[in-house]
């Protein structure tokens, strides 16, 4: 038996396998020691587990701003279209004589306009809606700018409701202080004090010979 063992130990093939096994074990121990002392930054750089969370954090704010801007613009556009339609309708009735001066005197014109505006903007309509209806001697006299105060609000000092008679030249201007709904967009799209933006519609015409 001793001779057989000595013969196996002297076999070069067995010796090579033994050396390779010892080398593999040594490399494994060195690799384990290197991994144990590897810098944490390197481990973090190789990790991909939190990449989705980081990407979401980078995109969340601009994506939210985009969504809020779309919502604010869409709702304000619907309100603007409603005011434009109501202004056109009343101007047509004034031009054809369906509505007379007595029908729109005082606060009646505001009441008619608010009744034609959908529920979307009827809240506090009487205070936020501003109207100016006047007659002019010629189309050159019709105002083409919006008056503002020194504080940036609409200047209503010259506003009145005084439509002309048959064949007179008239202009109806309707203003509405539209409240910006989301706080994140209020400072970016409001153009009036108190976080509001201006919705505006106008019609200029000559009355028919009614």
PyMOL commands that set and color helices and strands:
alter all, ss='L'
color gray80, all
select helices_A, chain A and resi 2-9+12-36+40-46+51-95+101-104+108-116+119-121+125-128+139-141+183-189
alter helices_A, ss='H'
color red, helices_A
select strands_A, chain A and resi 129-136+161-162+169-179+196-206
alter strands_A, ss='S'
color yellow, strands_A
deselect
rebuild
show_as cartoon
